[in-house]
Amino acid sequence: MGSNLRWLWLAPLSLCGACGDDLPQCGPGTELGADAHCHPTHSLEPGNFSSPVTLLQRLQGEEDHMHVSQVRYRESDQLLFFCSYTFGVIDASNPQDMSYLVEGLRHETPSGSPRTPGCLHFMWDDDDPDLVFTSHRGNIDFATFLSGWDLGRTEDDGDVEFAPVQLPALQEPGESYGGLDVENGLVYVALHENGLGIYDYDAATGFTRVATAGGFGNAWTVVVRGTTAYVADGAGGLAVADVADPANVRILGRAVLGGTAQELVLDGNLAYVAAGSAGMVIVDVSNPAAPAPISSVPTYGNAVAVAYSAGRAYVADWNDIRVVDVADPAEPMQIAATRMTINLDYEVCEGEGDAEVCMPDDARPDATARNLAVAAHDDVLFAGNWWVPYAFRVHPDRLAPYLVLPEDASLLDFGPTAVGETSTLELPVTNHGTAPLTLYDNWIDSAAFTVSPPQLQVDPGQTGVLTLSYTATTETRESGVLHVRSDDPQQPVRQAYLVGNQPGLGVGQPLPEIELTLVDGSPFSSTALEGKVAILAYFATF
């Protein structure tokens, strides 16, 4: 008897709800997921780590965009002082529950300025702890000045209150006031290219210039111990000067550090210098006539601020705050780092002129929130951030990876790409931690882009590479988000924003004709750059 049965082959049922003809072809070691994207079959497993830096508090006050440029912790009364768009004082006795005692103070200056300034630098007077001197180097919006505050502290049954009164502001023609210190009853102020200014302060008469010391190239800040001054002198490195006689200051020695020295702290005979692109440099100053660099710690961004406490140095490098074990100054070792982010209101625009249409671009990852200042006490780290102050706890015994992506991951532009053609970029992935970093699931949420490899392991101090490809499916803009899942306990998911055929000015696009008037009044046209290499610098002053 013949059979009418026929074999029917049923293909495996996909869980994908958006299946179509454009499904990606998954390569070796990957499989198609329910989201219609390729994911690794997890041949690499993530480690299980606890973070060496844990957040204690993000201190929100009256303002949420403060640009905190300097913070200092005073152990005697457990206060945290800060300079930002305003000046203020924080009760830091409990770093998990800090509170503002003084906030929002702005300086009045004789010359006035478009915006009433806060400050960039400050230092208190140990002989009168309620007397805090402040300064600002000035910019297009803020006046340059040397001033300060009498905090007017009162205490009643343990409750402390302040009634701050501003000190008279000093403005000298041609001066730009930088970092300062108070010693020997005098106020020492770094004056950038004008050297070191030495002032007397009297409540009745205000500031009086006692002397000026030359020989410095770009004095950013100064620390004075006894009769010796240590000056972060920009490209001139660390300069050491004898200030026993203010009228006859002598530079004793200098150590050129290879970067731009902006800030320093002292611990005994060691100076820890935030030296810009050279990172943090440790200098032996036991012989003032011959300060000697003994080691350095590279930083991913420019080292702009430094602090020291309990055998550890803390560095603000614009992108991150880094914790360095300096028990052996000749062999410093980074043991922790932290990065803060902020959600920005990005837009994507198409069209030109009246036809331009802009829409929110919610797919872009949060941006790095810049770190400009740092302070520390024992195992507590205080960060002066672009937005608000933070407090963290450092756990030096914990080993963990720390993933670093380049800052341009916020927008990786593949440039103009013809339909069907492929453009490729390489994205370096660096491990600045103390344990191996495992990227166990790298994937992109757009079929126009691919990432290889889907998994990657990077040893401490090493860099791996992710290869990103874009195959254009249209002549118009296409975007995708790279998702990097790793065992970094602080940032287990990182993202990069990928764009192909970006409209407007971008990678591979011709520079449009530009005509403008320069600050000196002379005209400029971009045609003068034709055939030349040009660097466009975008910057702000604070």
N, C-alpha and C positions, 0 to 999 in steps of 0.2 A: 504494500500500500504506500503510495507516495506521500511525502510530507510536504505541507505548505508552509512550514516554519522557516523563517529566515533570521539570520543573526542581525541584530541591530546594535551598532557601536554607539554608545552614549559617551560623549566627551565629558571630562570632569566638570562639574558645575562650579563656575566661578562665583565668589561672593561679591564680586565687584558690581556695584549698582550703576556704574557709568561706562560699562564695557562697550567698545566700539572698534572700528577698524584701526584706530590709532593707539592701541595698547602698546606699551613699551615691550621690547624683547629683552627679557632678563638674562643677564650673563651668568657665568659660572659663579657659584657661591651665593646666588641671590634667588629670590622667588617672588612671584607676583602676589601682592597683598590685596586686601579687601578695598584699599583706597586706589587701586589701579596703578600702583607704583612698585618698583622693585626694592626689596629689602633683603639684607643678608640672612643666610640661614644660621647665623650666630655661631660661627666656628670660634669666634673670640668672645669670651665672657667678661663682663665688667668686674672690676674689683669692688670691694665694699670699704669705703673710707669715711672717716669723720673729718670735718673741716678744721684746719688749724686756726681759722679766724671765724668767729661767730658774732653776728650782729647783736648788740645790746640795745641800741636805740638810734633812731633817726629823729633828731630833735626839730620838730616843726614849731615855729613861733609866728610872729606877726607876718613875716615875709617867707616866701618859699623859693626865691631866687636871690641869694645873698652874695654869691661870689666871695666865699670865705677865703681870704688871702693869707691870713696868719692866725694860728692858734697856739696858745701856751698854757700849760697846766702849772698852777702854783700849789705846791704840796702843803705849805704852811696853813692854808685855809681851804684847800680842796676846791679852788675856783679855776674855771677855765675861761680865759679871756680870748676875744677874737676881734680881728679887723675884717671888715667886709664892706659892702655898700653902706654899712652902718658899723658902729662900735658897740660891743656889749660884753656882759659878764654872765657866766653860767654856773650854777651850783652843780658841781660834778662829784659831790661826795658819794652819791650812788650812781654809777655810770649807767645803770639800767633804768634810772628814773631821774634824769637830769631836768633842770628847769631854768628858765631865764630869770636872772635877778635884775639885769639891765639889758635892754635891747632897743634898737632903733635910733641910737644916738648919731646925729650928723653934725658936722663941723661948720660953723660960720667963719668965713674968712674975709679979711678987709677988701680983697679984690672981688669977691663974689665969684660965681661960676654958673654955667648953665644948669648944673645939677648940684645940689648940696652934698658935699662929699662925706663918705665915711672915712676909712683909712686903709692903708696897705701894711703898715708896720706899727709896732708898739713895744714898749717895755716899761715895767713898773719900777719905782724907786724903792729899794730894799729898806732904806731908812724911813720911808713914809709910804707904806704899802697901798694907801688909797690914792697915791699920786701916780698916774699912768700917762706916759708921754706917747704921742702918736705922730705919724707923718704920712705924707702922700707925695709921690713923685710928680703928679699932675698929668693930665692928658687933655684931649679936646673938650671933654665935658667937666672934668674935675680940676679945681685949682690945686697947685702945689703949696704945701704948708708944713710947718712944724708946730704942733700944738699938744693937746692932751686933756685929761679930765681929772678933777678932784672928785672922787667917788662919793664923798660925804656920807660915809658909813655910820649907821647908828644900830645899836643892838638892844633889844628889850626882851628879857626872859628867853634868850636863845634865838629870837627872831631877828634876822638881819635885814635891814632896809638901806637902800642907797638913794641919795639925792644928788646926782652928778651935776657938776658945774664945769663948763669948758674952760680950759686955760686960754689965755690970749694967744691968738695964732700969729706966728711969725712967717712973713713972706719976703724973701730977699730977692732982688732982681737977678735973674739968670740962674737961680738955684733950683735943683730938683732933689727933694729929700727922700732918702732911701731908708734902709734899716738902721736901728739905733740901739744903744745900750746906755746904762747908767752906772757910773763907777766914780769913786773919788769925789763925790759931790758934783760931778759934771755930767752933761749929756753929750755923748759921742754920736754923730750922725754921718752915715755914708752919703756922700753927695755926688755919686756917679763920677762923671769925668772931672768934676771939680775937687775930688779928693775926699778928705775927712774933715768935717766941721766939728769944733769943740765949743760947747755952749755952757753958760751958767744960767740956772733958772732961779728966779726969785718971785715969790707970790706977788710982791708989790710992783716989780718992774718988768716981769716976764722974762723972755729969753734974751741973753746978750752973748754975741759971738766973742769967745775968748781967743780962739786961734783957728787957723786953717792949715791942714797938712797936705802938701802936694806929693807927687810921685806915684799916684795911683792912676790906673787907666780908666776903670769903670767900677767904682766902689758900690757894691750892692748892699752889703750889710756888714756890721762890725760887732765883735764880741770883745769886751775888755776884761782882763783879769789882772788886778793890781795895776802895774804900770806898763803892761804889755797889751797891745791891741792886735787882734786877728781880723783881717779884712778879706771878705770874699770879693775879689777884684775882677770879676768878669773873666775875659780871656787871659788876664794876667794871673789867674789862679788864686792861691792863698798867699797874702802878704802879711808879714809880721812886723810890727812897729813898736818902738819905744816911745811911750807917751808920758814919761815921768815929768818932762818939761813941756807943757802944752805949746809953748812958743817955739820949741825946737824939737818937733817930732821927727824921729829918724826911722826910716825903713831898715830893719835889721836883716831880713831875708825874705825869700820868695820861693814858692813851689808852683811851677806851671803844671797844670793838671790835664791839659788836652781838651777841655771843654770850657763852658762858661760858668764860673763859680758864682752862685747866687745866694747861698745860705750855708751856715755852718753852726755846729755845736761843739762844745769842748767836754771831754771827760779826762781829767788829769793831763797827761802829756800827749793825748791823741785828739786830733781835730777830725770831725766827720763833715765832709763838704759835699753839698749837693752841687754837682758840677755839670749840669745840663746834659749834653750828649755823651759826656764821659762817665755818666752814672754817678754813683757815690764813691768818693775817694777818701781813704783813710790816710791821714798825714801825721807823722811823728813830729811833734813840735818841741821836743825836749831841748833841742838846740835852736833857739830863736833865729840864729844867724844862718841856719841851714835846715829849714823844715823839709822833711823827706817823705814823699809818698811811699807807703809800704804795701798798699793793696788797693784794689778797686772792685766795685760790684756793678756790672753792667745793668742797665735798666732798659725796658722796651721803649719807654718814652723818655722825655727830657726830665732829669732829676732837678726839681725846682725847690724842694724843701726837705729838711732832715731833722730828726729828733733822736734822743738817746735816753734809754732807761734800762737799768738792771741787766747789763751785758748784751743788750740788743739795740741796733740802730733801725730807725724807721724812715722810709724814703717815700715821698710823694713824687711820682714821676709823670704827672699829668694824666696818665691812663689808669694807673693802679697805685695802691699803697702797698709797699713791700716791707717785710720784716726780715732783718738780717741778724743772724747770730754772729757777734763779734768777740766772743770769748777769746778767740785767737785772732788778733787783728791782721796777722799775716795771711790767714786763711778764712776770710769771712764766708759765711754760707747762708744763702737765702733759705728761710724755713717756712715762710708763709707769704701770701699776698691776697689782696681782695680788690674786686672791681665793682663799682656801683653804676647803675644804669638809670636812664630817664626816658619816659615815653614822650616823643615829640610829635607834633601835628604835621606830619609830612603830607605833601600834595604831589599829584602827578598832573601835568598840564599838557594839553594838546592844542594845536592851532596857534595862530598868531594874531596880534592886535586885538580888534574887537571880536574876532572869532575864537579867541583863546578861551578854553574851558578847563577849569581846574577842579579836580575831585580829590577827596581824602585818600591817602595811600596807606591804608591800615595794615598792609602786609609787611611793611618794613620793620625790622627788629628794633628793639629799644637801643638808644644810643648810649655810649659811654659817658657817664657824668664825670666831668674833669675834677681831678684832685690837685689842689694848689697848696695845701698846708697840712702839717701833721704835728701831733704832740703825743706824749706817752707817759704813763706812770705804771711801773711794775708790769703787769700783764694786760693793761688796758691801753688801747690805741684810740686816739681821737683824730678823726679825719676832717680837714677843712675842705669842703666840697664846693663845686660851682653853685650848688643849690642850698644845702643846709649842712650843719655839723652832724657828724655821726660818732658813735662810740662802739668799739668792738672789744671782744675778749680774745686774747692770743693764747693758744694751747701749743706750746713749743714742742711737746712730746709727740704730737700727732704727725704722721707721715701721710701725704696725699699728693696726687697730681694737681697741676694747675694749668689749665688750657689757655693759651694766648693766640688769638687770631689778629691779623693786621686790621687796623682801624678802617681801611677801605672796604672791609667786608660789609659795611653798612650800605654800600652800593658798588657792586662789581659790574662794570660796563664792558660788554663784549664788543661794542662798536658796531658800525654798519655791517650787516651780513646779508648777502643775497639769498633769496629763497632756495632752499636745498643745500646751501653751503654751510660749513661748520667752522665756528671760531672757538678757540681753546684758551683758557686761563689756568694758571697754577695758583693754588691757595696754600701758603705755608701754615702749618699747625705746629706750634711750639709748646713744649712742656716745661714750664718754669717751676714745677713742683718738686717734691722729694720722693715720689713713687712713680712707677710706670703709668702712663696715661693710655687708656684703651678707648678708642672711638669704635663703638660696637654697632652703630647703625647710622650710616650716612645716606641721606636720600633727599630728593628734590621733588617738590609738589607740582611740577610742570613737565609734560612729556617732551617739551622742546629742549630741556636741559638734562644732562647726565653728570654723575659724579663717580670717580674711580680713585681708589678702591672703596668698596662699601664698608670696609672695616680697616682699622689702622692702629698700630701700637707704637707709642713714642716714649723712649726712655727719658728720665730726668735730664734737663739741659739740652735735649736734642730737638730737631725739627723734622717733621714729616711733611709730605705734600699731598694735597688732594687735587686731582686734575678735573677741571670743570669744562664741559663742552656745551655749546649752544648750536643747534641746527635750526635755522630759520624756517618757519612755516608760513610766514607772511612778511610783507615789506614794512608793516607797522610794528609798533612797540610790543615786545613780549617780555614777561617777567616771571620769575620763580623764586622760591625761597629754599635755600639749602638748609636742611636740618641736620645738626651734628649732635648725636647722643653719645655721651661719654660718662666715665666714672669720676669726673671732677666733682667733688661733693658740693662745691659752691655754685657751679654753673653746669648742671647735668645736661642741659639743652642749650646749645648756641645756634644762632642762625646767621646766614649771610643772604643778602638780597642781590639777585642776579637780574640783569637787564640786557636785552638785545634790541638793536635798532631803536635806541633811545632818541627821541626827537630833540631838536635844539642843540645847544652847544654841548659837546661831549667827546668821548674818545673817537678819533677818526673823522671828526667833523671839522670843516674849515672854520678858521677864526673869522667872525664877521667884522665888517669895517667898524672901527671905533674911533671917534674923535672926541677929545676932551681937553680941559685946561688943567695943567698940573698945579700943585700947591705953590710953585714959584711964579705962576702966572703965564708960563710958556705953553704953547699949544702942543698937542700930541695926536698923532694919527697912527693906527695900527699898520698902515701901509709901510711905515718905516721898518717894520719887523720882517717884511717879506724876505724869504730865503734865509732867515736867521732862527736860531733857537732862542725862545723867550720863556721866562719863568713868570707865571702869574702868582702873586702872593696875596692871599686873602687873610686879613688879620683885623684884630680889634685892639683897642687900648682900654685899660681898666684903672 
